Amino acid sequence: MENSVNQIVYNDLSRVSLDIKREDLLHPFVSGNKFRKLKYNLAEFTKLGYDSLVTFGGAFSNHIAATAYACSENHINCVGVIRGEELPPLINENQTLKFAQQNGMKFEFVSRTLYREKDSESFKEYLKSKYGNCFILPEGGSNLLAVKGCEEILTENDAQYDFICCPVGTCATITGIINSTLPHQKVIGFPALKGDFLKDEIRKFARNNNWELNTDYHFGGYGKVNDQLIDFLNCFYKETSIKLDPVYTGKMAFGIIDLIQQGYFPENAKVLMIHTGGLQGVEGMNRYLEQKKMKKIDFNE
């Protein structure tokens, strides 16, 4: 397990110091926050002797891919409840689902209507009746054990930073980071989803109040992109040799650099952005962009 911190020199951002923490380098297939969130959940699975692990996600879910590989590595039977009952014939055309299946994950495809009931007691009872003594891991792997894992993202070497920035999906990552910050630090989250409901999710487990969400950079909502974002991802890679994903980290980096250029951060502020991985979804996004006749993500050397 190895990550690193890289200084970013991008479009003359010399008025602040901007570094990126490469959590994406932790593991080739279970990278970034997925590694952190699964760590204590898999330990709990083993400790309590469950028979199988059941979790949830969409067709391009980083969590589904990472969980399948981690379970394979640990000889754990796993099931993915996948949103979209039309997907079974398309598994071999979808790199995420194909990868998960190759690593032993079994699928339960459900309608979008039923998927919205995934957290209900009745749906959980259905899963237990079908899969027996199963460990049910929420969508995105987010629960209190995931927060515990994400509290390990920051180390004592990160005490120098004034601002910690991270993308926000199911809130476990930002909550763990909030809990491990120091009093002089502020956490800024960049949600990939529209809406203000995420604050309540963060407050459930956050122990500090030194945080805010910036909702100006979701580009229309979860999984939504435009040519401006794609151009940014390609330019960022050319200037830094660092790949960002279009759903989470790319939107965060776009927002941070835009805020720097607007003068949001005080002069000489030290800013750290967290790269949470998610690069396995780039290929699927490019297929979508090609179908829409839009610009594609180009990470060619």
Salt bridges, closest charged atoms under 4 A:
GLU23 OE1 - ARG36 NE 2.74
ASP24 OD2 - ARG22 NH2 2.78
ASP24 OD1 - HIS275 ND1 3.73
GLU73 OE2 - HIS27 NE2 3.58
GLU86 OE1 - ARG112 NH1 3.19
GLU108 OE1 - LYS130 NZ 2.87
GLU121 OE2 - LYS124 NZ 3.90
GLU139 OE2 - ARG83 NH1 3.71
GLU139 OE1 - LYS118 NZ 3.50
GLU151 OE2 - ARG207 NH1 3.22
GLU152 OE1 - LYS39 NZ 2.92
ASP158 OD2 - LYS21 NZ 2.50
ASP196 OD1 - LYS199 NZ 3.79
ASP200 OD1 - ARG203 NH1 3.12
GLU201 OE2 - LYS204 NZ 3.15
GLU212 OE1 - LYS186 NZ 2.80
ASP231 OD2 - LYS295 NZ 2.92
GLU283 OE2 - ARG287 NH2 3.82
GLU290 OE1 - LYS296 NZ 3.90
